[in-house]
Amino acid sequence: MRYENIKTVVLSCLILISLILTWTLWTYTPTYDKMNNPSYVNDVKIGKTKTLEDHIQPSLILAHFASTHKGLSNKDMDTWTNEMKKWSISDVVRISNTSFERPEDFYDFVHGNQTMEIIYPTEMPLSTFQSMYEVKGTMPSGTFDRIILKPGQADNVSQSVRIYFVNYETEEIYEANIKGFNEAAWEKHYKDIQSNGQDYIAFKREDKSVLFLLEQPTPLQQKSYKQEMISSDKFRNALFDNMKIVEENELSGQTVYNDSKRMLELSKTKPLMAYTNYEDADQSVVIDKEGAIKRSFDFVNAHAGWTDPYYLTEWDSTAPDQSVTFQLHEDYYPVFNDDDLSKVTLQSSGQNISDYKRPTFQLGKLSDEYGKKIKLPSGEDVIKEIEGKENFDDSKLKNIVVGYELQTEKDFTNVITLKPYWFYKYDGIWYKIVDKAEQGGDKDGLE
């Protein structure tokens, strides 16, 4: 009897152990270390991620007086855009411009006495502004390229400033309420620009529209930067989903990667890349043309592709495939280059980014040995120079700005020089105004 009891106990223990082992096998989950895979797309970071308002900045902020025009210096742009973040805008509505009896009345409204004008380098959708700042309610479908601020005639002083979004080309005006910027704040900024702003010249064209340019630019320093190349592996890994099916080919002057749906071309002679996405757009999706700017920005942001200060300078909404250009800036001055080494350009096809072109370098360390300060011609001299162009047509003159030209060594390595010039956009092409002593008076076209 005792032997039978022992056998029963042993058998029970074995059964219990078996059950425990079975339960352990069923519930065991192994712990794996995360693989350190450098080609994992979501880990690729070329530069930094930013916000949309970091890359859409005004090109000029003016205060208009009875007979003069003053503008903020470039170093004050951040202060102003931070002020705009405090605004709360509501009730945006399109107002008719039929009340203007004469063509010049519209321009008087935009540039008249006691007016502040915030000018952007290109037109953009109203919805883009809503993506950057606080706008309550639904934005109308429309575009603008400048904001006008005027003291209003409201009973409530805290809301007496009126804000207008204006499309200068089409003369469309959108009026809105604004909070966070009352009459006292308006007067403070208006008087500050009057006291500390730079003098601007108003160049009036035959159609009464106006271009503003500095009366006398501050001498600008020529600068040299070390050129830091961005690894081609970063672009390759960021722009392809599956590197296992990507083919690499060496062609004349470039390295080409493709997976039958996408192609990446990396130049061997210039620090440039071109990406093409051949995937057809989803025809069932309604094309959001007004979203092209944000879509382009988000595409670059997805791989932290923002390196140096690139600001929106162009949105071509007329072509079937819209293009968006972000241009390199130095101290808020635009940087030009005839090899497109200062532009990040994207093209939309439907809801997809079909083309993406950009430099494959970033500005490195600033040289300790500054170049000489360059005194640029006066605004009046610049106007005389431009008007002296053969067969000059002022309707083709779209802009006049101070900027830098990006110059490289012949082998596109090591050193990048930024040299200040006047630039003007005429008949769709940017030109620089060159000192006659420098290049015999020749002017280079900058596409």
C-alpha positions in Angstrom: 0.0 0.0 0.0 2.8 2.3 0.8 4.5 1.5 -2.5 1.4 2.4 -4.4 1.1 5.8 -2.6 4.7 6.7 -3.5 4.1 5.8 -7.2 1.0 8.0 -7.3 2.9 11.0 -5.8 5.7 10.6 -8.3 3.4 10.3 -11.3 1.4 13.4 -10.1 4.7 15.4 -9.9 5.6 14.3 -13.5 2.3 15.3 -14.8 2.5 18.7 -13.1 6.0 19.3 -14.5 4.8 18.4 -18.0 2.0 20.8 -17.7 4.3 23.6 -16.6 6.7 22.9 -19.4 3.9 22.9 -22.0 2.5 26.2 -20.7 6.0 27.7 -20.8 6.5 26.7 -24.5 3.1 28.0 -25.5 3.6 31.5 -23.8 7.3 32.1 -24.4 8.2 35.1 -26.5 11.8 35.5 -27.4 13.5 38.9 -27.1 15.2 40.1 -30.2 17.7 43.0 -30.4 16.7 45.7 -32.9 18.8 45.3 -36.0 21.1 48.2 -36.8 20.2 48.5 -40.4 21.5 51.7 -42.0 19.3 51.3 -45.0 16.1 51.3 -43.0 14.2 54.2 -44.7 12.5 55.6 -41.6 15.9 56.1 -39.9 17.4 58.1 -42.8 18.0 61.8 -41.9 19.7 64.0 -44.4 19.4 67.2 -42.3 16.6 68.4 -40.1 12.8 68.4 -39.9 11.2 71.8 -39.8 7.8 73.5 -39.8 6.2 75.1 -42.8 6.6 78.6 -41.4 10.3 78.0 -41.1 10.5 77.9 -44.9 7.9 80.5 -46.0 9.2 84.0 -45.1 8.3 87.5 -46.4 10.8 88.9 -48.8 10.0 92.5 -47.8 8.0 94.3 -45.0 7.2 98.0 -45.7 5.6 100.9 -44.0 4.1 103.5 -46.4 3.9 107.1 -45.6 2.6 110.2 -47.4 5.7 110.6 -49.7 8.2 107.9 -48.5 8.5 104.2 -48.1 10.5 102.4 -45.4 11.4 98.8 -45.0 12.6 96.4 -42.3 16.1 95.3 -42.5 16.6 91.5 -43.1 17.8 90.8 -39.5 14.3 91.8 -38.2 12.4 89.3 -40.3 12.3 86.6 -37.5 11.0 89.2 -35.0 8.1 90.0 -37.3 7.2 86.4 -38.2 7.2 85.6 -34.4 4.8 88.5 -34.1 2.5 86.9 -36.7 2.4 83.7 -34.6 0.5 85.6 -32.0 -2.3 86.5 -34.4 -5.7 84.9 -34.5 -7.5 85.5 -37.8 -11.1 84.8 -38.6 -13.9 85.6 -41.0 -11.9 85.7 -44.2 -14.0 86.8 -47.0 -13.4 88.0 -50.6 -14.4 91.6 -51.1 -15.2 93.1 -54.5 -12.6 95.4 -56.1 -15.2 97.1 -58.3 -15.2 100.1 -55.9 -11.9 101.2 -57.4 -12.9 103.8 -60.1 -9.4 104.2 -61.5 -6.7 101.5 -62.1 -4.3 103.4 -59.8 -6.9 103.3 -56.9 -6.0 99.7 -56.3 -2.3 100.5 -55.9 -3.2 103.5 -53.7 -5.1 101.0 -51.5 -2.0 98.7 -51.3 0.7 101.2 -51.0 -1.1 104.3 -49.5 -0.2 106.3 -46.5 -0.6 104.6 -43.1 -0.3 101.1 -44.6 1.9 98.3 -43.7 2.7 95.8 -46.5 4.1 92.3 -46.0 5.3 91.0 -49.4 6.0 87.4 -50.2 8.3 86.3 -53.2 5.5 84.3 -54.8 1.8 83.9 -54.7 0.4 81.0 -52.6 -3.0 79.6 -51.6 -4.8 81.1 -48.6 -4.9 77.6 -47.2 -1.1 77.6 -47.0 -1.2 80.5 -44.7 -3.8 78.6 -42.6 -1.3 75.7 -42.4 1.2 78.1 -40.7 -0.8 80.4 -38.5 -4.0 80.5 -36.5 -7.0 81.0 -38.8 -10.4 80.1 -37.5 -13.1 78.9 -39.9 -12.8 77.9 -43.5 -10.4 79.7 -45.8 -11.8 80.7 -49.2 -10.3 79.2 -52.3 -7.9 81.8 -53.6 -4.3 83.0 -53.6 -2.3 86.0 -52.3 1.2 87.3 -52.4 1.0 90.1 -49.8 -0.7 91.1 -46.6 -1.9 94.6 -46.0 -2.5 96.0 -42.5 -4.4 99.2 -41.9 -5.9 100.9 -38.9 -9.6 100.4 -39.1 -12.8 102.2 -37.9 -14.2 99.7 -35.5 -16.0 100.6 -32.2 -13.8 98.1 -30.3 -10.2 99.5 -30.4 -8.7 96.1 -29.7 -10.0 94.9 -33.1 -9.6 98.2 -35.1 -6.7 96.9 -37.2 -7.9 95.5 -40.5 -6.0 92.8 -42.4 -6.2 92.1 -46.1 -4.8 89.3 -48.2 -4.0 90.6 -51.6 -3.2 89.0 -55.0 -1.3 91.8 -56.7 -1.5 90.3 -60.2 -5.3 89.7 -60.2 -6.2 92.5 -57.8 -8.2 90.2 -55.7 -8.6 91.3 -52.0 -9.7 89.2 -49.0 -10.6 90.9 -45.8 -10.5 89.4 -42.3 -10.7 90.1 -38.6 -7.5 89.9 -36.6 -6.9 89.5 -32.8 -3.5 89.7 -31.1 -2.5 92.7 -33.1 -4.4 95.8 -32.0 -4.1 99.4 -32.9 -1.4 100.1 -30.3 0.7 97.2 -31.7 0.2 98.4 -35.2 1.3 102.0 -34.3 4.4 100.7 -32.5 5.6 98.7 -35.5 4.7 101.4 -37.9 6.7 104.1 -36.0 9.5 101.7 -35.4 9.9 101.1 -39.2 9.6 104.9 -39.7 12.5 105.5 -37.2 14.8 102.5 -38.0 13.8 101.3 -41.4 15.7 101.6 -44.6 14.6 103.9 -47.4 13.0 102.3 -50.5 12.4 103.7 -54.0 9.0 103.1 -55.7 9.5 102.2 -59.4 6.2 102.8 -61.1 5.4 100.9 -64.3 3.1 102.1 -67.1 0.2 100.0 -65.7 0.6 101.9 -62.3 1.9 98.9 -60.5 4.9 99.4 -58.3 8.2 97.7 -57.5 10.1 98.6 -54.4 13.9 98.5 -54.1 16.4 99.7 -51.6 17.6 103.3 -52.1 21.0 102.5 -50.9 21.8 98.9 -49.8 24.0 98.3 -46.8 27.5 97.1 -47.9 27.5 93.3 -47.7 30.3 91.0 -46.9 31.6 88.5 -49.4 31.6 85.1 -47.6 33.3 81.7 -48.1 32.0 78.4 -46.7 33.5 74.9 -46.7 31.4 72.7 -48.9 30.2 69.6 -47.0 29.0 66.8 -49.3 25.9 64.7 -48.3 26.4 61.0 -48.7 24.8 59.6 -51.8 23.7 56.6 -49.6 21.5 58.9 -47.6 19.6 60.0 -50.7 19.4 56.5 -52.1 18.1 55.0 -48.8 15.6 57.8 -48.2 14.0 57.7 -51.7 13.6 54.0 -52.3 11.4 51.7 -50.3 13.3 48.4 -50.9 17.0 48.6 -51.6 17.1 44.9 -52.5 15.5 45.5 -55.9 17.3 48.7 -56.7 19.8 48.5 -59.6 22.9 50.7 -59.8 24.4 51.8 -63.1 27.4 54.0 -63.9 26.6 56.2 -66.9 28.6 59.0 -68.5 29.0 61.6 -65.8 26.5 60.2 -63.3 25.5 57.3 -61.1 21.9 56.0 -61.6 19.7 54.0 -59.3 16.3 52.6 -60.3 13.7 50.1 -59.3 11.5 50.4 -62.4 9.2 52.8 -60.6 11.7 55.4 -59.4 15.0 56.7 -60.6 17.7 58.7 -58.8 20.5 60.4 -60.8 23.6 61.6 -59.0 25.9 63.8 -61.0 29.6 63.2 -60.9 30.5 66.6 -62.3 28.3 68.8 -60.1 26.9 68.4 -56.6 23.4 67.8 -57.9 20.8 65.0 -57.8 17.5 64.4 -59.7 14.8 62.0 -58.5 11.9 60.9 -60.7 8.9 58.9 -59.6 7.2 57.2 -62.5 4.2 55.8 -60.6 0.9 56.9 -62.1 -1.2 59.2 -59.9 -4.4 57.7 -58.4 -7.1 58.9 -60.8 -9.8 58.3 -58.2 -8.2 60.9 -55.9 -9.3 64.5 -56.4 -6.2 66.6 -57.2 -5.6 69.2 -54.5 -3.8 71.9 -56.4 -3.8 74.3 -53.4 -1.9 71.6 -51.4 1.1 71.5 -53.7 3.3 73.7 -51.5 2.6 71.8 -48.3 2.8 68.4 -50.2 6.3 69.4 -51.5 7.4 70.6 -48.1 6.2 67.4 -46.4 8.0 65.3 -48.9 11.4 66.8 -48.0 10.5 66.9 -44.3 9.8 63.1 -44.4 13.5 62.4 -44.8 14.7 65.4 -42.8 15.9 66.9 -46.0 16.3 70.5 -44.8 19.9 71.5 -44.5 20.5 75.2 -45.0 17.9 78.0 -45.0 15.7 77.3 -48.1 12.7 79.6 -48.4 9.7 79.3 -50.8 10.3 81.6 -53.8 8.2 80.2 -56.5 4.9 78.2 -57.0 4.0 77.6 -60.6 0.3 76.8 -60.5 -0.3 77.2 -64.2 1.3 74.0 -65.5 -0.5 70.7 -65.3 2.3 69.4 -63.1 2.8 72.1 -60.5 6.3 73.0 -59.5 7.5 74.4 -56.1 10.9 76.0 -55.6 12.7 76.6 -52.3 15.7 78.8 -52.7 18.8 79.1 -50.5 19.1 82.3 -48.5 22.0 83.9 -46.7 20.9 86.3 -43.9 17.5 86.4 -45.6 18.9 87.5 -49.0 18.2 85.1 -51.9 21.2 83.1 -53.3 21.4 82.6 -57.1 23.4 80.2 -59.2 23.2 79.4 -62.9 23.7 75.6 -62.3 20.7 75.4 -59.9 23.0 74.8 -56.9 20.9 77.0 -54.7 17.5 75.5 -55.3 15.3 72.7 -54.1 12.7 72.1 -56.7 9.8 69.7 -56.6 7.1 68.9 -59.1 3.7 67.3 -58.3 1.8 64.9 -60.5 -1.6 64.5 -59.0 -1.0 63.7 -55.3 2.5 62.4 -55.9 5.8 64.1 -56.1 7.0 63.2 -59.5 10.3 65.1 -59.7 12.7 66.3 -57.0 16.0 68.2 -57.7 18.4 69.6 -55.3 22.1 70.1 -54.4 23.9 67.3 -52.7 25.9 69.5 -50.4 25.4 71.8 -47.5 27.2 74.9 -46.3 29.9 73.9 -43.8 32.1 76.0 -41.7 32.2 79.7 -42.4 35.8 80.9 -43.2 37.4 82.9 -40.5 38.9 85.1 -43.2 36.0 87.2 -44.4 36.0 88.6 -47.9 35.8 92.4 -48.5 32.7 94.3 -47.9 31.1 95.2 -51.3 29.2 98.4 -51.8 26.5 97.9 -54.3 25.1 100.6 -56.6 22.1 102.7 -55.5 18.6 101.8 -56.4 18.4 104.7 -58.8 21.5 103.6 -60.6 20.1 100.0 -60.9 16.8 101.3 -62.4 18.8 103.4 -65.0 20.9 100.3 -65.8 17.8 98.1 -66.4 15.8 100.8 -68.3 18.8 101.1 -70.6 18.3 97.5 -71.8 17.6 97.3 -75.5 13.9 97.1 -76.2 13.1 97.4 -72.5 9.5 96.7 -71.6 8.6 97.5 -68.0 5.7 95.0 -68.0 8.3 92.2 -68.2 10.2 93.5 -65.2 8.8 91.4 -62.2 11.3 92.0 -59.4 14.5 93.7 -58.3 16.4 92.4 -55.2 19.7 92.4 -53.5 21.1 88.9 -53.2 24.2 86.7 -53.4 25.6 84.6 -56.2 26.9 81.2 -55.2 30.3 80.7 -56.8 32.2 77.4 -56.8 35.7 76.3 -57.7 36.1 74.8 -61.1 36.1 71.2 -59.7 33.0 72.0 -57.5 34.9 71.0 -54.4 35.9 72.4 -51.0 35.0 76.1 -51.1 31.8 78.0 -51.9 31.8 81.7 -52.2 28.8 84.0 -51.8 29.2 87.3 -53.5 26.6 90.1 -53.3 25.0 91.6 -56.4 21.8 93.3 -57.5 19.5 90.9 -59.4 16.4 91.5 -61.4 13.8 89.2 -63.0 13.0 90.1 -66.6 10.8 88.1 -68.9 11.0 85.1 -66.6 14.8 85.1 -66.2 16.9 86.3 -63.3 19.9 88.6 -64.3 22.6 90.0 -62.1 24.0 93.5 -62.5 27.7 93.3 -62.8 30.1 96.1 -62.2 31.5 97.1 -65.6 35.1 97.0 -64.1 34.5 93.3 -63.1 33.2 91.8 -66.4 33.2 94.6 -69.0 29.6 95.3 -68.3 28.3 91.9 -69.3 25.2 90.6 -67.5 24.7 86.9 -66.8 21.3 85.4 -67.1 20.3 83.1 -64.2 17.6 80.7 -65.0 
